[in-house]
Amino acid sequence: MSCNFSNKSMYNEISDFSILKVFGISIRPRKVSKPIQVLWSFPLASYIKVNIDCIVRDFIGLVACAEIFRGGMGKFVGCFSSFPDI
């Protein structure tokens, strides 16, 4: 069965693949972007560096964020996580 009435790509979630496979629908997964290497560097001695990472799953209304604070020479200062409303 091939019911591709759209030229849109899908989210690359295992659940998407599994459900579509059950119905015999061919899929167009998104192409994986080229990974890049990101190097982390220590903040200056009198500074605090904040690293933030968030994930958004807009199709289910989920947002999750985590923050970590590091002082001079990478010393751990604190961290927290949050689940803001979207």
C-alpha positions as CSV (number, residue, x, y, z in Angstrom):
1,M,0.0,0.0,0.0
2,S,1.3,3.4,-0.9
3,C,-0.7,6.4,0.3
4,N,1.8,9.2,0.1
5,F,-0.3,12.2,-0.7
6,S,2.2,14.5,0.9
7,N,5.8,15.4,0.1
8,K,6.5,16.4,3.8
9,S,9.1,14.5,5.8
10,M,8.3,12.9,9.1
11,Y,9.8,13.0,12.6
12,N,12.4,10.2,13.0
13,E,10.7,8.6,16.0
14,I,10.7,4.8,16.4
15,S,6.9,4.9,17.2
16,D,6.3,6.7,13.8
17,F,8.2,4.0,11.9
18,S,6.4,1.2,13.8
19,I,2.9,2.5,13.3
20,L,3.4,3.2,9.6
21,K,5.0,-0.1,9.0
22,V,1.9,-1.9,10.4
23,F,-0.2,-0.2,7.8
24,G,2.3,-0.9,5.0
25,I,2.8,2.8,4.3
26,S,6.1,3.8,2.7
27,I,7.9,6.6,4.6
28,R,10.1,9.5,3.9
29,P,12.3,10.0,7.0
30,R,14.2,13.3,7.4
31,K,17.8,13.4,6.3
32,V,20.2,13.4,9.1
33,S,22.1,16.7,9.3
34,K,25.8,16.6,9.3
35,P,27.1,16.5,12.9
36,I,29.5,19.2,14.1
37,Q,32.0,19.1,16.9
38,V,31.5,21.7,19.5
39,L,34.4,22.4,21.9
40,W,33.7,23.6,25.5
41,S,36.1,26.0,27.1
42,F,36.5,27.0,30.7
43,P,35.1,30.4,31.6
44,L,37.5,33.1,33.0
45,A,38.2,32.8,36.7
46,S,35.7,35.6,37.7
47,Y,32.9,34.5,35.3
48,I,30.2,31.8,35.5
49,K,29.3,29.9,32.3
50,V,25.8,28.6,31.7
51,N,25.1,25.7,29.4
52,I,21.5,25.2,28.4
53,D,19.9,22.3,26.6
54,C,16.3,22.0,25.7
55,I,14.1,19.6,23.8
56,V,10.7,20.5,22.2
57,R,8.2,18.0,21.1
58,D,5.5,20.4,19.8
59,F,3.3,17.6,18.5
60,I,2.7,16.4,22.1
61,G,3.2,19.7,23.8
62,L,6.4,18.8,25.8
63,V,9.3,21.1,26.5
64,A,12.1,20.2,28.9
65,C,15.2,22.2,29.7
66,A,18.3,21.7,31.8
67,E,20.9,24.2,32.8
68,I,24.3,23.8,34.4
69,F,26.5,26.5,35.8
70,R,30.3,26.3,36.0
71,G,32.8,28.7,37.4
72,G,36.5,29.3,36.7
73,M,38.4,26.1,35.7
74,G,35.1,24.4,35.1
75,K,34.2,24.1,38.8
76,F,30.5,23.0,39.3
77,V,28.4,25.8,40.7
78,G,24.8,24.5,40.3
79,C,22.2,23.1,38.0
80,F,18.5,22.8,37.5
81,S,15.9,21.5,35.1
82,S,12.5,22.8,34.1
83,F,9.4,21.9,32.1
84,P,8.0,25.2,30.8
85,D,4.6,25.4,29.3
86,I,4.3,26.0,25.6
